[in-house]
Amino acid sequence: MAKYLLLKHYRGAPASVNDAPMDQWSPEEISAHMRYMNDFAARLETTGEFVDSQALSPGGTWVRYDGEGRPPVTDGPFAETKDLIAGWMIIDVDSHERAVELAGELSAAPGAGGKPIHEWLELRPFLAEPPIIAE
C-alpha cells in the first residue's frame, strides 16, 4: 500500500470546468458538495483506502523561525499565493493508478448548479523512505 495526499486548492490550480467560487454557491449546493465528499470518504473507509481528510479555511498565517531567543516572525495571510490549500484527503492504495482513479472521481464533486466541478486535484505521494545522504 502507498499513501497519497489529495490537495484541493482555493486558487492557483488550473481553472475547473464549473469554476464558480464556493462563496457564490447556495447553501444547498454547498451541502451537496460536502455530502459527496463525506460519502466518498465513507466508501473508501469500507475498502480500507481512507486515512483522513480535513477542509481548511481560506485564512492563515505564515510563520518562520527568526533566531535563538526571538519570537517567530508572522505575516499574512497571503491570499494571492498559488499554494492556498482548501482541504486535503489522505488515501492508502495499492497503486499510483488507483490513486489517479480516486482523484478523478473526487474531482467530480458537485458545485454550482449541482453540476460536477471537474476541479484539478494535486496528487502527491508520501515519501516512502527517507533520502539517503552520501557523505
N, C-alpha and C positions, 0 to 999 in steps of 0.2 A: 504494500500500500504506500502511496505517496500523498503528502499533504500539499494542497494548493490554496492560495488566497485569491478570492474573487473580490476585486475592488470596484465599487461603484463611485463615480466621480460626480460632483456637483457641476463642474465645468472643467474644460481643458481637454477632455476626450473628444474625439470627433463627434459631431452632432448626430443625435439619434434621428430615426425617421419621424417619430412622433415627438417633436422637440419642444413641446410646451413645458415651461418650468413648473415644478411641482407646486410652487406658491400660487400658481394660477389655476390649479385643479380644484374641482368641487370637493367637498368633504366625502361624498360618495366615491369619487374617483380615487382619492387617497386611501379610503378604506378598502376598495377593491385591490389596489396595488399592494397594500400591506397584507391583505388576506392571501393573495397569490404568493407573496414572499414566505409567509408563515406556512402555507400548505406545501410549498416546495421544500422547505426545511423539514417539515414533519415527514414527508415522503422519504427524504434522504436519511432521516433518523431510523426508519424501518429497515433500510438497506445497510445501515452502519456506515454510511458515507458522510454524514453530517457531523461536524465537530462543534462549531459555534458561529454565531453571527450577531452583529450589532449595527444599528443605524446611528449615525453621528450628526450632530447639529452643524450648521454651516459656520458657526463661530469657533474660534480657537485662539491660542496664543503660542507664538514661537518663543522658545526658551533655549538659552545656551549658557554654558559654564563661563564665568568671567574671571577666574583665577582664585587661588587659595585665599580663603578668608573673606571673599567678596560674594555678595548675593548674586544669584543668577540674573542674567540680562533677559528682559522680556520685551516683547513688542508684538504688535499685530492686533487683531487678525489681518492677514494679507489676503483678502478675498479674491484678488486678481490672480493668485497663483494657480498654475495648472495642476497642482498636486492636492487640491482641496478634496478630501475624500468624504463621500456621503454615507458610506457604510461598507461593511465587508462581511464575507462569509468564508469560513474555512471548511474545506471538504477533504476527505481522505479516500482516495480512489485507487483503483488498480493500475490505471494508465493515464498518460497525458491525453490520449484520445477521449477517454471517459470524462476527464476534466473539461475538455473543449466542448463535448456534448452537453454537459450540465451547464456550463457558462452560456452556451447558445440558448438553452431552454430558459434560463433565468433572464436573459435579455428580452424575452417575450412578455415580461410582466406588463399588465395593462397600465395605461397612462391616461392622458386627456381623451375624453370621448369613449373611454373603455377599450380603446384600441391598443395593441401591443406597442411598447415603446421602441423596440429594436435598438436598445441602447448598447453602447460599447462597454464591455466589462474588461478590466485589466486582469489577466490570469497570471499569477506569479507562483512558481513552485517554491516550497520551503527548501532551504539549503539542507541537503541530506547529510552531508559530512562537513566538518569544519575544513577550511582550506589548509593545505599543507604549506608551511613556510620553510623554504630551504635556507639554511644558514651558511 
